[in-house]
């Protein structure tokens, strides 16, 4: 019986690992968006400085660039928000999978203790039987 439980424990450990990997991938994507937002802000500051240095050429093009940056920033923020929701769901899945794993581990541990106690009782019974036979043989 314990072998089947050990298989369930391994299967659930694998499931927890898969869910953790998925969560890790989502968190990496979120971090990537945050890095991209910071880079976008730095690029915007650089372009502002270039437009201020050459207002005739840069000033005309800067308006289009700033509009694209605003659009890009909004898209990135929406994507990051969606990924945050997905990450929250993934965290919940990891928690649920971990709770299931703990249940199986607890049952497996209890089963092993029970089997060990049963074995000890059986061994003690056999030793008692040997002792009784020895005692009877000595009396006869």
C-alpha positions as CSV (number, residue, x, y, z in Angstrom):
1,X,0.0,0.0,0.0
2,X,2.8,2.4,0.8
3,X,4.3,2.0,-2.7
4,X,1.1,3.4,-4.3
5,X,1.3,6.4,-1.9
6,X,5.0,6.9,-2.7
7,X,4.0,7.1,-6.4
8,X,1.3,9.7,-5.6
9,X,3.8,11.7,-3.5
10,X,6.3,11.7,-6.4
11,X,3.6,12.6,-8.9
12,X,2.4,15.5,-6.7
13,X,6.0,16.7,-6.1
14,X,6.4,16.8,-9.9
15,X,3.1,18.8,-10.2
16,X,4.3,21.3,-7.5
17,X,7.6,21.7,-9.4
18,X,5.8,22.3,-12.7
19,X,3.6,24.9,-11.1
20,X,6.5,26.6,-9.4
21,X,8.3,26.8,-12.8
22,X,5.3,28.3,-14.4
23,X,5.1,30.9,-11.6
24,X,8.8,31.6,-12.0
25,X,8.4,32.1,-15.7
26,X,5.6,34.6,-15.1
27,X,7.6,36.5,-12.6
28,X,10.5,36.7,-15.0
29,X,8.2,38.1,-17.6
30,X,6.9,40.7,-15.2
31,X,10.5,41.7,-14.3
32,X,11.3,41.9,-18.0
33,X,8.4,44.4,-18.5
34,X,9.6,46.4,-15.5
35,X,13.1,46.6,-17.0
36,X,11.6,47.6,-20.4
37,X,9.6,50.4,-18.7
38,X,12.7,51.7,-17.1
39,X,14.6,51.6,-20.4
40,X,11.8,53.3,-22.1
41,X,11.9,56.1,-19.5
42,X,15.7,56.5,-19.9
43,X,15.3,56.6,-23.7
44,X,12.6,59.3,-23.3
45,X,14.9,61.4,-21.1
46,X,17.7,61.0,-23.7
47,X,15.3,62.1,-26.5
48,X,14.1,65.0,-24.5
49,X,17.7,66.2,-24.1
50,X,18.4,65.7,-27.8
51,X,15.2,67.6,-28.7
52,X,16.1,70.5,-26.4
53,X,19.6,70.6,-27.9
54,X,18.3,70.9,-31.4
55,X,14.8,72.3,-31.2
56,X,14.3,72.8,-34.9
57,X,15.0,69.2,-36.0
58,X,14.4,67.3,-32.8
59,X,11.5,69.3,-31.6
60,X,9.4,68.3,-34.6
61,X,10.2,64.6,-34.4
62,X,10.0,64.5,-30.6
63,X,6.2,64.8,-30.5
64,X,5.7,61.7,-32.6
65,X,8.3,59.9,-30.5
66,X,6.7,60.9,-27.2
67,X,3.3,59.7,-28.5
68,X,4.7,56.3,-29.3
69,X,6.4,56.1,-25.9
70,X,3.1,56.8,-24.2
71,X,1.4,54.2,-26.3
72,X,4.1,51.6,-25.7
73,X,4.1,52.4,-21.9
74,X,0.4,51.8,-21.7
75,X,0.7,48.5,-23.6
76,X,3.5,47.3,-21.3
77,X,1.6,48.3,-18.2
78,X,-1.5,46.5,-19.3
79,X,0.5,43.4,-20.1
80,X,2.3,43.6,-16.8
81,X,-1.1,43.9,-15.0
82,X,-2.4,40.8,-16.8
83,X,0.7,38.9,-15.9
84,X,0.3,39.9,-12.3
85,X,-3.2,38.4,-12.3
86,X,-1.8,35.3,-13.9
87,X,0.9,35.2,-11.3
88,X,-1.6,35.5,-8.5
89,X,-3.5,32.5,-10.0
90,X,-0.3,30.6,-10.4
91,X,0.6,31.3,-6.7
92,X,-2.8,29.9,-5.7
93,X,-2.2,26.8,-7.9
94,X,1.2,26.3,-6.2
95,X,-0.3,26.6,-2.8
96,X,-3.1,24.2,-3.6
97,X,-0.7,21.7,-5.1
98,X,1.6,22.0,-2.1
99,X,-1.4,21.4,0.3
100,X,-2.3,18.2,-1.7
101,X,1.4,17.1,-1.5
102,X,1.4,17.6,2.2
103,X,-1.7,15.5,2.6
104,X,-0.2,12.6,0.7
105,X,3.1,12.9,2.6
106,X,1.2,12.9,5.9
107,X,-0.8,9.8,4.9
108,X,2.3,8.0,3.6
109,X,4.1,8.8,6.9
110,X,1.2,7.5,8.9
111,X,1.0,4.3,6.7
112,X,4.8,3.7,7.2
113,X,4.4,4.1,11.0
114,X,1.4,1.7,11.0
115,X,3.3,-0.9,8.9
116,X,6.3,-0.6,11.1
117,X,4.2,-1.1,14.2
118,X,2.5,-4.1,12.6
119,X,5.8,-5.6,11.8
120,X,7.0,-5.0,15.4
121,X,3.9,-6.7,16.7
122,X,4.4,-9.7,14.4
123,X,8.1,-10.0,15.3
124,X,7.2,-9.8,19.0
125,X,4.6,-12.5,18.6
126,X,7.1,-14.8,16.9
127,X,9.6,-14.2,19.7
128,X,6.9,-14.9,22.3
129,X,6.1,-18.1,20.5
130,X,9.7,-19.2,20.5
131,X,10.0,-18.3,24.2
132,X,6.9,-20.3,25.1
133,X,8.1,-23.3,23.2
134,X,11.6,-23.1,24.8
135,X,10.0,-22.8,28.2
136,X,7.7,-25.8,27.6
137,X,10.6,-27.9,26.3
138,X,12.7,-27.1,29.4
139,X,9.8,-28.2,31.7
140,X,9.3,-31.6,30.0
